[in-house]
């Protein structure tokens, strides 16, 4: 008994000391009750989501030794997936959701002002928003109920985006294997997908290694935090959205809405922002900025970044400069924008003016010395051991060859079958959903 009590006392002391001595790096607060996108977005009717579930109140970061612990506070208590059944599958979602939450996606985009990393403006495909022309990010933390699967889906979306852009520029489009390799080596290392997040009532906590961030966050680092509704069942694609901007584990905003989508009195289009809440300390700024998305001028919503150095002040996006005559095709938000004096052309083709990454050769050409991009070994790897959900009979019937290959490879084969017209859009959506659900 004595040994048992001493063990309990030591554990409690460790927890207490960890809480007491963790150094707060910053706290950002958001306007309460603004989980309505640009002001007209309603929660799904009759679904599991309730107003307040996605209403972010604050974000705090604490120095935790080798890692940084983020704490995100919501208006409502965060619900567990235990005992919840999927709308489409009818199965307990805890069988494929391994985290302690299932309703929220949280994206944190960070500019660390590093000289040796690629920089981007676009958010995760499907969010339909970007940073203004004078802001970029080089680290993204994507908190989702299904962290093991999201990397594969983001890769697939970015491959589509690259193919589309290179083709529009008249540049030779490399084979998909080359594009995937380029993205997985030079883009995905800028993402971190936390697992084993902890829930404490209305707070969600997760840790991010400093090795990924590039060190302890500094006062001048900049952050954009957005919240979307999580879709753990990966429903089908939306006809009004661009193929390379389809939702990534996200409940979309559509006109009218239903039990699984956000809605309201509006007509959704390819530029409708699917963000429900943005961390901005001033009232009505979120609504103003999200409402500026425009289908006619092909403009995504432009969102600001916060920094501890200026908080509660922040740089309001220069909308005129960001929108002036620059549609999506001209100002691709997924161009790599290195703020150091290095070149900014594509690593895939030297003639491309809009790049996903910057090649070492171009760095050498512009700076006089070759400099490899910084790649963190702490970014979680993509899942390669998903169980195959198809029987041999089903596979023959659907012309889809089963195997225990990585999910991304199977998704690519499925994409080819659709492009060749061998499966319908409905079959594609269902097979894609089943592959992702198996991860």
C-alpha positions in Angstrom: 0.0 0.0 0.0 2.9 2.3 0.9 4.5 1.9 -2.5 1.1 2.3 -4.3 0.5 5.6 -2.4 4.0 6.9 -3.2 3.5 6.1 -6.9 0.1 8.0 -6.9 1.6 11.0 -5.1 4.6 11.1 -7.5 2.2 11.0 -10.5 0.0 13.8 -9.1 3.1 15.9 -8.3 4.3 15.5 -11.9 1.0 16.5 -13.4 0.7 19.5 -11.0 4.2 20.7 -11.7 3.8 20.3 -15.4 0.7 22.5 -15.3 2.2 25.1 -13.0 5.6 25.5 -14.7 4.5 25.3 -18.3 5.2 28.8 -19.7 2.4 30.5 -21.6 3.6 31.8 -25.0 0.4 33.6 -26.0 -3.3 33.6 -25.7 -5.6 34.8 -28.5 -9.3 35.4 -27.9 -12.1 35.3 -30.4 -15.5 37.0 -30.6 -18.1 34.8 -28.9 -21.2 33.7 -30.9 -19.6 34.2 -34.4 -19.8 30.5 -35.6 -21.8 31.5 -38.6 -19.1 32.0 -41.3 -19.8 35.3 -43.1 -22.9 35.8 -41.0 -25.5 33.8 -42.9 -24.4 30.3 -42.3 -26.7 28.0 -40.3 -25.8 24.7 -38.6 -27.1 21.4 -40.1 -30.8 20.9 -39.5 -31.6 18.0 -37.2 -28.0 16.8 -37.2 -25.5 16.1 -34.4 -23.9 19.5 -34.5 -25.4 22.3 -32.3 -24.7 26.0 -32.5 -21.7 26.7 -30.3 -19.9 23.4 -31.1 -17.6 25.2 -33.5 -17.6 28.6 -31.8 -13.9 29.0 -30.9 -13.3 31.3 -27.8 -9.6 31.2 -27.4 -6.3 29.6 -28.4 -3.4 29.4 -26.0 0.1 28.0 -26.6 2.4 26.8 -23.8 6.1 25.9 -23.8 6.3 22.3 -22.8 10.0 21.5 -23.2 10.5 19.7 -26.5 7.0 20.5 -27.7 4.5 23.3 -27.7 1.0 22.5 -26.2 -1.9 24.2 -27.9 -5.2 24.6 -26.0 -8.3 25.5 -28.1 -11.4 26.5 -26.1 -14.9 26.2 -27.6 -18.3 27.6 -26.4 -19.8 24.2 -26.0 -18.5 21.1 -24.2 -16.6 18.9 -26.7 -18.5 15.7 -27.4 -16.9 12.2 -27.6 -17.4 9.9 -30.5 -18.3 7.0 -28.1 -21.9 5.8 -28.6 -22.3 7.9 -31.8 -23.4 6.2 -35.1 -22.6 7.4 -38.6 -25.4 8.9 -40.6 -24.4 7.0 -43.8 -22.7 3.9 -42.5 -24.9 3.2 -39.4 -21.7 2.0 -37.7 -20.3 3.3 -34.5 -17.9 6.1 -35.6 -15.6 5.2 -32.7 -14.6 2.2 -34.9 -12.8 4.6 -37.3 -12.4 7.8 -35.2 -9.5 7.2 -32.8 -9.5 10.7 -31.3 -11.6 12.0 -28.3 -13.6 14.4 -30.5 -15.4 14.2 -33.8 -17.2 17.4 -34.7 -14.3 19.9 -35.2 -11.5 20.5 -37.6 -8.9 23.1 -36.5 -6.3 24.5 -38.9 -3.5 26.6 -37.5 -1.3 28.2 -40.2 2.0 29.7 -39.0 4.6 32.0 -40.4 7.9 31.4 -38.5 9.9 33.8 -40.7 12.4 31.1 -41.5 14.7 31.6 -44.4 15.0 28.0 -45.5 11.4 26.9 -46.1 8.8 27.2 -48.8 5.9 29.5 -48.1 2.2 29.3 -49.2 -0.9 31.4 -49.2 -3.6 28.7 -49.7 -5.3 26.9 -46.9 -6.2 23.1 -46.9 -8.0 22.4 -50.2 -11.8 22.8 -49.7 -11.6 25.6 -47.1 -11.9 28.1 -50.0 -9.8 30.9 -48.4 -6.2 32.2 -48.5 -3.9 34.7 -47.0 -3.5 38.2 -48.5 -0.7 38.9 -51.0 1.7 40.2 -48.3 1.2 37.2 -45.9 2.3 33.6 -46.2 2.6 30.5 -44.0 5.3 27.8 -43.8 3.9 25.5 -41.1 0.4 24.1 -40.8 -1.1 22.2 -37.9 -4.3 20.4 -39.0 -6.3 19.0 -36.1 -8.9 16.5 -37.3 -10.7 13.4 -35.8 -9.0 11.3 -38.5 -5.3 12.4 -38.5 -4.0 9.1 -40.1 -6.0 9.5 -43.2 -5.9 13.3 -44.0 -2.4 13.3 -45.4 -3.3 11.0 -48.3 -6.4 13.1 -49.2 -4.5 16.4 -49.1 -1.8 14.8 -51.4 -4.5 13.7 -53.9 -6.0 17.2 -53.9 -2.7 18.9 -54.4 -1.8 16.5 -57.3 -5.0 17.6 -59.0 -4.2 21.2 -58.3 -0.7 20.9 -59.8 -1.9 19.1 -62.9 -4.5 21.7 -63.5 -2.2 24.6 -63.1 0.7 23.2 -65.2 -1.7 22.3 -67.9 -3.2 25.8 -67.9 0.3 27.2 -68.3 1.1 25.0 -71.2 3.8 23.2 -69.2 4.4 19.5 -69.7 2.6 17.7 -66.9 4.8 15.1 -65.2 3.3 11.7 -64.4 1.3 11.4 -61.1 4.0 9.4 -59.4 6.5 12.3 -59.8 3.9 14.8 -58.6 3.0 12.7 -55.6 6.7 12.3 -54.7 7.3 16.0 -55.0 4.3 16.9 -52.8 5.1 14.2 -50.1 8.8 15.3 -49.9 8.5 19.0 -50.1 4.9 20.1 -49.2 3.6 17.6 -46.6 6.6 18.0 -44.3 5.2 21.5 -43.7 2.0 19.9 -42.2 1.6 18.3 -38.8 -1.5 16.2 -38.0 -1.6 15.7 -34.2 -2.9 12.5 -32.7 -4.0 11.6 -29.2 -5.5 15.0 -28.6 -6.9 15.4 -25.1 -10.3 16.8 -24.2 -11.0 18.7 -21.0 -14.6 19.8 -21.0 -14.7 22.7 -23.5 -10.9 22.6 -24.2 -9.0 20.5 -26.8 -5.3 20.1 -26.2 -2.6 18.8 -28.5 1.2 18.9 -28.6 3.4 19.8 -31.5 7.1 19.0 -31.5 9.4 22.0 -31.6 11.5 20.1 -34.1 8.5 20.5 -36.5 8.0 24.1 -35.7 11.7 25.0 -36.0 12.1 26.0 -32.4 10.2 27.8 -29.6 7.6 30.2 -31.0 8.7 33.8 -31.1 6.7 37.0 -30.5 6.8 37.9 -34.2 5.5 34.5 -35.4 2.1 34.9 -37.1 -0.9 32.7 -36.9 -4.2 32.1 -38.7 -6.7 29.8 -36.9 -9.9 28.6 -38.7 -12.5 26.0 -37.7 -14.6 23.9 -40.0 -17.2 21.1 -39.3 -15.6 17.7 -39.5 -17.0 15.0 -41.8 -15.6 11.7 -40.5 -17.6 9.7 -43.1 -16.2 11.5 -46.2 -19.3 12.0 -48.2 -19.4 12.4 -51.9 -18.0 15.3 -54.0 -19.9 18.5 -54.6 -20.8 19.4 -58.2 -20.4 23.2 -57.7 -16.9 22.9 -56.3 -13.7 22.7 -58.3 -12.3 19.2 -58.5 -9.1 20.3 -56.7 -11.0 22.1 -53.9 -13.4 19.3 -52.9 -13.9 19.0 -49.1 -11.2 17.3 -47.1 -12.9 15.6 -44.1 -15.1 18.7 -43.9 -18.8 19.4 -43.8 -19.4 21.9 -46.6 -21.6 25.0 -46.7 -24.4 24.6 -49.3 -27.5 26.6 -50.1 -30.4 25.3 -48.0 -28.3 22.8 -46.0 -29.5 19.5 -44.5 -28.7 17.1 -41.7 -25.0 16.8 -42.7 -24.2 20.2 -44.3 -24.2 23.8 -43.3 -26.8 26.0 -45.1 -28.7 29.3 -45.2 -30.5 31.6 -47.7 -27.8 31.7 -50.4 -26.5 29.9 -53.4 -23.2 28.1 -52.9 -20.6 28.2 -55.6 -17.0 27.2 -56.2 -15.7 30.1 -54.1 -18.0 29.8 -51.1 -15.9 29.7 -48.0 -16.6 26.6 -45.9 -15.1 28.1 -42.8 -17.5 28.4 -39.8 -15.3 30.4 -37.4 -12.0 32.4 -37.7 -9.9 33.6 -34.8 -10.1 37.4 -35.0 -10.4 39.6 -31.9 -12.6 42.3 -33.4 -16.4 42.1 -34.0 -17.7 41.7 -37.5 -14.3 41.5 -39.2 -14.8 37.8 -39.9 -18.1 38.4 -41.5 -16.8 41.2 -43.6 -13.8 39.3 -44.9 -15.5 35.9 -45.6 -18.3 37.7 -47.5 -15.9 39.1 -50.0 -15.4 35.7 -51.7 -16.6 36.3 -55.3 -17.4 33.8 -58.0 -17.5 36.4 -60.8 -13.9 37.6 -60.1 -12.7 34.1 -59.0 -11.7 35.3 -55.6 -11.4 33.3 -52.5 -11.9 34.9 -49.1 -8.7 36.6 -47.7 -8.0 36.2 -44.0 -5.6 37.9 -41.6 -2.9 36.6 -39.3 -2.3 37.4 -35.6 1.0 37.7 -33.8 1.7 38.0 -30.1 3.9 41.0 -30.9 0.9 43.0 -32.2 -2.1 41.4 -30.4 -4.9 42.5 -30.0 -4.0 44.5 -33.0 -3.4 42.8 -36.4 -2.7 43.7 -40.0 -6.1 44.0 -41.8 -5.7 42.5 -45.2 -5.3 45.0 -48.1 -8.3 43.7 -50.1 -7.7 46.0 -53.0 -4.1 44.8 -53.4 -5.1 41.2 -53.0 -8.0 41.4 -55.4 -6.7 43.9 -57.9 -7.0 42.2 -61.3 -5.7 39.0 -59.9 -8.0 36.0 -60.2 -7.3 32.5 -59.0 -5.4 31.5 -62.1 -3.0 34.4 -61.9 -2.5 34.4 -58.1 -2.5 30.7 -57.2 -2.6 30.6 -53.4 -0.6 27.4 -53.5 2.4 29.1 -55.1 5.5 28.8 -52.9 6.5 32.3 -51.9 9.9 32.3 -50.3 10.3 35.6 -48.3 14.1 35.2 -48.6 16.0 36.2 -51.8 15.7 32.7 -53.3 13.9 32.0 -56.6 10.2 31.2 -56.6 9.7 29.1 -59.7 8.5 25.5 -59.8 10.7 22.6 -58.8 8.8 20.5 -61.4 9.5 22.7 -64.4 11.8 25.8 -64.7 9.3 27.5 -67.0 6.5 27.5 -64.4 5.9 30.8 -62.7 3.6 29.5 -60.1 5.3 26.9 -57.9 4.4 24.5 -55.2 8.0 24.3 -54.0 11.4 25.8 -54.8 14.1 23.5 -56.2 17.7 23.4 -54.8 19.0 24.3 -58.2 16.9 27.5 -58.3 18.1 28.4 -54.8 21.7 27.9 -56.0 21.0 30.0 -59.1 19.5 32.9 -57.1 21.6 32.9 -53.9 25.0 31.6 -55.3 25.0 28.5 -53.0 22.8 25.5 -53.0 20.5 25.2 -49.9 18.3 22.3 -49.3 14.8 23.0 -47.9 14.3 22.2 -44.2 12.3 18.9 -43.8 11.2 17.8 -40.4 11.4 14.1 -39.5 8.6 14.6 -36.9 5.8 15.1 -39.4 3.5 12.1 -39.1 3.9 9.7 -42.0 1.0 8.7 -44.3 -0.8 5.5 -43.5 0.3 2.6 -45.7 -1.4 -0.4 -44.0 -5.1 0.2 -44.6 -7.2 -2.9 -44.8 -8.7 -3.5 -48.2 -12.5 -3.1 -47.9 -13.4 -4.9 -51.1 -14.1 -8.5 -51.8 -12.7 -10.1 -54.9 -16.2 -10.5 -56.3 -17.0 -6.8 -55.7 -13.7 -5.8 -57.2 -14.3 -7.7 -60.4 -17.8 -6.3 -60.7 -16.6 -2.8 -60.2 -13.5 -3.2 -62.3 -11.3 -2.2 -59.3 -8.4 -4.4 -58.4 -8.1 -5.1 -54.6 -4.8 -5.3 -52.9 -3.1 -4.2 -49.7 -1.4 -1.4 -51.4 -1.2 2.1 -49.8 -4.5 4.0 -49.9 -3.0 6.8 -52.0 -2.1 4.3 -54.7 -5.6 2.9 -54.7 -7.1 6.4 -54.8 -4.9 7.1 -57.8 -6.1 4.0 -59.6 -9.7 5.0 -58.8 -9.1 8.4 -60.3 -7.8 6.8 -63.5 -10.9 4.6 -63.7 -13.1 7.6 -63.5 -11.1 9.6 -66.1 -11.3 6.6 -68.5 -15.1 6.5 -68.0 -15.1 3.0 -66.5 -17.0 4.0 -63.4 -19.7 6.6 -62.8 -19.4 9.6 -60.5 -21.6 7.9 -58.0 -19.4 4.8 -58.0 -16.3 6.9 -57.7 -17.7 8.8 -54.7 -18.7 5.6 -53.0 -15.4 3.7 -53.7 -13.3 6.8 -52.6 -15.3 7.0 -49.4 -14.7 3.4 -48.6 -11.0 3.6 -49.3 -10.7 6.6 -47.0 -12.9 5.0 -44.3 -10.6 2.0 -44.3 -7.6 4.0 -43.2 
